[in-house]
Amino acid sequence: MAETRVELLPSSDQINRTMSRSEIERLLEQHHQDSFTWALACCRRNFDLAQDILQMSYVKILDGSARFEARSSFRTWLFGVIRRTAVQTNRKHIVREKLLRTLFIRRNESTVPEPHTSLDYSLKSEKLVKALLKLSNQQCAVLQLVFYHDMTIEEAALVMKVSLGSARTHYERGKKNLADRLRERDNE
């Protein structure tokens, strides 16, 4: 009687044990440029905040609090870590702002800096960047992932932690809204 061999997927502990720190660092370095442009998109083009988000994401990965479990590609997983870190940080900022308003403390608003990344230079159009920023966060995120990071809508859904149907809806509405906004700018 022939023995049937069933191979199970490795557990997250086995994956993390087999992936050395140097391998993780190599992958982070390999994806650094794309990671930074994604962090910028998650931070609505705030350069300083994007740097902070990316650094916090790298720390989470290197100290083991964010673990790659090989359910998707490393890049897709990395973008998800960056997005979750940005969401957590934004929540903290929102709570802080509400608290400051409650206490009537006046503070200086940060301004959106001029474009500084290769993504912005590749767009070669300030009106496109401005039109993207007028989209909802979800629409902007899915368009960034699909068009500028060459992800499929399915991969974008994984990064954004939304269903495939939601990602498709945000994608379609985002394209339509972006086209409408660009037409409006041309008519001005």
C-alpha positions as CSV (number, residue, x, y, z in Angstrom):
1,M,0.0,0.0,0.0
2,A,1.5,3.3,-1.1
3,E,1.8,5.9,1.6
4,T,0.3,9.3,0.8
5,R,2.4,12.2,1.9
6,V,0.6,15.4,3.0
7,E,2.7,18.5,3.3
8,L,1.5,21.2,5.6
9,L,2.3,24.9,5.2
10,P,4.9,25.9,7.7
11,S,3.8,27.7,10.9
12,S,4.6,31.3,11.4
13,D,7.2,30.4,14.0
14,Q,8.9,28.1,11.5
15,I,8.8,30.8,8.8
16,N,10.2,33.5,11.1
17,R,12.9,31.1,12.4
18,T,14.0,30.2,8.8
19,M,14.0,33.8,7.7
20,S,17.1,35.4,9.2
21,R,17.4,39.0,10.3
22,S,19.8,39.6,7.4
23,E,17.3,38.1,4.9
24,I,14.6,40.4,6.3
25,E,16.9,43.4,6.2
26,R,17.7,42.5,2.5
27,L,14.0,42.4,1.6
28,L,13.3,45.6,3.4
29,E,16.2,47.3,1.6
30,Q,15.0,45.8,-1.7
31,H,11.5,47.3,-1.3
32,H,12.5,50.5,0.5
33,Q,11.7,53.0,-2.3
34,D,8.3,51.5,-3.0
35,S,7.6,51.3,0.8
36,F,8.4,54.9,1.2
37,T,6.1,56.0,-1.6
38,W,3.3,53.8,-0.1
39,A,4.0,55.4,3.3
40,L,3.6,58.8,1.7
41,A,0.3,57.7,0.2
42,C,-0.9,56.4,3.6
43,C,0.1,59.8,5.2
44,R,-1.6,62.0,2.5
45,R,1.8,63.2,1.2
46,N,3.1,64.3,4.6
47,F,6.9,63.7,4.1
48,D,7.9,63.8,7.8
49,L,5.0,61.6,9.0
50,A,5.8,59.1,6.2
51,Q,9.4,58.8,7.3
52,D,8.2,58.2,10.9
53,I,5.6,55.6,9.8
54,L,8.2,53.7,7.7
55,Q,10.7,53.7,10.6
56,M,8.0,52.4,13.0
57,S,7.0,49.7,10.5
58,Y,10.6,48.6,10.1
59,V,11.1,48.5,13.9
60,K,7.9,46.3,14.3
61,I,9.3,43.9,11.6
62,L,12.8,43.7,13.0
63,D,11.7,43.3,16.7
64,G,9.3,40.6,15.7
65,S,6.0,42.3,16.7
66,A,5.0,42.1,13.0
67,R,5.6,38.6,11.6
68,F,5.6,37.5,8.0
69,E,3.5,34.3,7.7
70,A,3.8,33.8,4.0
71,R,0.1,34.1,3.3
72,S,1.0,36.6,0.6
73,S,4.1,38.0,-1.0
74,F,6.6,39.7,1.3
75,R,5.9,43.0,-0.5
76,T,2.1,42.8,0.0
77,W,2.6,41.9,3.6
78,L,5.1,44.8,4.1
79,F,2.6,47.3,2.6
80,G,0.0,46.0,5.0
81,V,2.3,46.6,8.0
82,I,2.9,50.1,6.8
83,R,-0.8,50.8,6.3
84,R,-1.7,49.4,9.7
85,T,1.0,51.5,11.3
86,A,-0.2,54.6,9.6
87,V,-3.8,53.9,10.6
88,Q,-2.7,53.4,14.3
89,T,-0.6,56.6,14.2
90,N,-3.5,58.6,12.6
91,R,-5.9,57.4,15.3
92,K,-3.4,58.6,18.0
93,H,-3.2,62.0,16.2
94,I,-7.0,62.3,15.9
95,V,-7.4,61.6,19.6
96,R,-4.7,64.1,20.5
97,E,-6.3,66.8,18.3
98,K,-9.7,66.3,19.9
99,L,-8.2,66.5,23.3
100,L,-6.3,69.6,22.4
101,R,-9.5,71.2,21.0
102,T,-11.3,70.2,24.1
103,L,-8.7,71.9,26.3
104,F,-8.7,75.0,24.0
105,I,-5.0,74.8,23.3
106,R,-4.0,76.4,20.1
107,R,-1.5,74.6,17.9
108,N,0.2,75.1,14.6
109,E,-1.2,73.1,11.7
110,S,1.4,71.2,9.7
111,T,1.5,71.9,6.0
112,V,1.8,69.5,3.2
113,P,5.3,69.7,1.8
114,E,6.3,69.9,-1.8
115,P,6.8,66.6,-3.6
116,H,10.1,65.0,-2.7
117,T,10.0,61.4,-4.0
118,S,10.6,59.7,-7.2
119,L,6.9,58.8,-7.4
120,D,6.0,62.5,-7.5
121,Y,8.7,63.2,-10.1
122,S,7.4,60.4,-12.2
123,L,3.9,61.8,-12.1
124,K,5.3,65.0,-13.6
125,S,2.0,66.8,-12.9
126,E,1.1,68.7,-9.8
127,K,-2.6,68.6,-10.9
128,L,-2.6,64.8,-10.8
129,V,-1.2,64.8,-7.3
130,K,-3.7,67.4,-6.2
131,A,-6.6,65.4,-7.8
132,L,-5.4,62.2,-6.1
133,L,-5.4,64.0,-2.7
134,K,-9.0,65.0,-3.2
135,L,-10.1,61.4,-3.5
136,S,-11.2,59.4,-0.4
137,N,-8.5,57.6,1.5
138,Q,-9.6,54.2,0.2
139,Q,-9.9,55.3,-3.4
140,C,-6.5,57.0,-3.3
141,A,-4.9,54.0,-1.6
142,V,-6.2,51.4,-4.1
143,L,-5.2,53.6,-7.1
144,Q,-1.7,54.1,-5.7
145,L,-1.3,50.3,-5.1
146,V,-2.6,49.3,-8.5
147,F,-1.0,51.9,-10.7
148,Y,2.2,52.9,-9.0
149,H,3.1,49.7,-7.2
150,D,1.9,47.3,-9.9
151,M,-0.3,45.3,-7.6
152,T,-3.4,43.5,-8.6
153,I,-6.7,44.6,-7.1
154,E,-6.7,41.4,-5.1
155,E,-3.2,42.3,-3.6
156,A,-4.4,45.8,-2.9
157,A,-7.4,44.3,-1.0
158,L,-5.1,42.3,1.1
159,V,-2.9,45.3,1.9
160,M,-6.0,47.5,2.7
161,K,-7.7,44.7,4.7
162,V,-10.9,45.0,2.8
163,S,-12.9,42.5,0.7
164,L,-12.1,42.1,-2.9
165,G,-15.5,43.5,-3.8
166,S,-14.8,46.7,-1.8
167,A,-11.4,47.1,-3.4
168,R,-12.9,46.8,-6.8
169,T,-15.6,49.3,-5.9
170,H,-13.0,51.8,-4.6
171,Y,-10.9,51.2,-7.7
172,E,-13.7,51.9,-10.1
173,R,-15.1,54.9,-8.2
174,G,-11.5,56.2,-7.7
175,K,-10.8,56.1,-11.4
176,K,-14.0,57.9,-12.3
177,N,-13.6,60.5,-9.6
178,L,-10.0,61.1,-10.6
179,A,-11.0,61.6,-14.2
180,D,-13.8,64.0,-13.2
181,R,-11.4,66.0,-11.0
182,L,-8.8,66.2,-13.8
183,R,-11.5,67.4,-16.2
184,E,-12.6,70.1,-13.7
185,R,-9.0,71.3,-13.4
186,D,-8.7,71.5,-17.2
187,N,-11.8,73.6,-17.4
188,E,-10.5,76.1,-14.8
